[in-house]
Amino acid sequence: MGRTYGWRISELVNLKVRQVDIDARTIRLEPGTTKNKDGREVTMTKAVHALLARCVDGKSADDPVFTRSDGKAVRDFRDAWAKATEFAGVPGLLFHDLRRTAARNLRRAGIAEGVIMKIGGWRTRSVFERYAIVSQTDIADALRKLEAS
């Protein structure tokens, strides 16, 4: 979900089952629970829906969404993250780096920047621009699309 929505670790580890509506395919971050204190609601992608449906199955509304096999809430996953990034061939990748990945992927998908800012929780354009890096490849792709139209 960090890669999909650009959400922060704290927004994920504090997520409760009541904030996930599997039938409506939405996730709500309540006002006051995010870094900038703004609430957000997003629609789940198919992959996120499949993941969260398994994570919330059999839990009560006040339970954390992400739990370990013993039922305890996931609060810190640095060791697991380090192993996963090593296995994936990107050692040293920070979870926070996924905010940049999400911003770039959403921008490349043609999503309006105001919508991207709402999804990721970027309140100001200047902060958003730090994450939504435009590469030379992005520029070349844009010009190819322009020529094709």
N, C-alpha and C positions, 0 to 999 in steps of 0.2 A: 504494500500500500504506500510505502515511501516512494517507490519508483512510479507508481500510477498517479498519485495525488500530490506528491511532494510534501507529505505531512511529516511533522517532527516526531521523534521518538516518544516524547511525553504525551503527544496526542494519541498515539497508538497504545502505549502501555496503560493509559488511564481510561481507555474505551470500555464502556459497560455494555452489557447485552441489550439493555433498554434503548441504546442509541443505534442499534442495528435493526432495521426492519427488513427481514428476509423476503417477505411477500411483496413489499413495495420496492425492494431493491435499493434502499437508501441507507446512508449512514449520516448521523447528525453529531456534530461537535457542538455542545451547548455553549451559549454565550458565557464568558467568564472562565471557560476551561482551556482556552487557547492562549498562546503567548501574547497576542494582541487583544485578547478578551472578546473578539468577535466570534459569533457562532457561524457554523457552516453546515450545509447539507449537500451531499453529492449522491449521484446515482452510481450504483456498483457496476463495474465491468463484469463480464462473465467469469473471469478468473477470480476476481475479488469475491463475487457472490458465492462461487464454489468453495473458496477458502473459508469465508465467514459462516456459511451454512454449517460447516463441520465444527467450527470453533464455538458457535453458540448452542449447538444441539444439546438439549438436556440441562441447560443452565437456567438459573433464575435471572430476573431482570437486573438485579444489582450485582451480579457476578461479573468479574472481568472477562472480556472476550478472549484475551490471550492468557492461557494458563499452561502450566507444565503438566506432565503426566500424573503428578500427585495432586493436581487440582489447585496448587498455589499459583498466584498471579505472577506473570513474567514482569519483572521490574528492571532487570539488567540482563542483557544478552550479549555482552561484549565478547565473551569467550566463544560462544556459538557463532557470532558474526565473524570473528577472526578466522575460525575454522572454515566457515562457508566461503569467505572471500579468498582464502588461500586455495581451497579446492577449485574455485571458479577461475583461478588464475589472475586475480586482481587483489593481491595482498595489499593491505594498507588502505583499501577503500573504506571511507567512513560512511556510516548510515546517512549522515547529514548530506553527503554528496548526492544522494538520490533526489534531493530537492531540486538540484540543478538538472539532473536527468529528466525529472518529471516536467519541469518548465520547458526544457528543450524539446522533449517529445510532444508535448501538447502544442507548442508553437509550430513544430514541423507538421503536425496533423491539421493545421489550419484553424485551430481554435482561436477565437478572439482573445487578445491579451487581457482585457478586462475580466473575461471569464476565467482565464488561467489564474489571474491574481486572486479571484474569489476561491477557486478550488484549493490553491496552495496556501492561502492565508496571507498573501502579500498585500499590505494596505497601501503602500506608496509605490509609485512608478520607479523611483530611484532604487529602492530595495529590490524590487522585482528584476530590474535590469542587471543586478549583480548575479542573479541566478539564471536568467534567460539569455545565456551567451549565444551570440550569433556568430557562427563559424564561416570560414570561407566556403565550405561545402554548402551551407545554407544559402549563401548569396548566389553561388553558381546554380543551385537547384531552382531558386526563384527566377533567375534569368532564363533558364531553360523553359520553365512554365510560361513565362511571358512570351517567349518566342513561339511556343506551341499554340498560344491562344489566338 
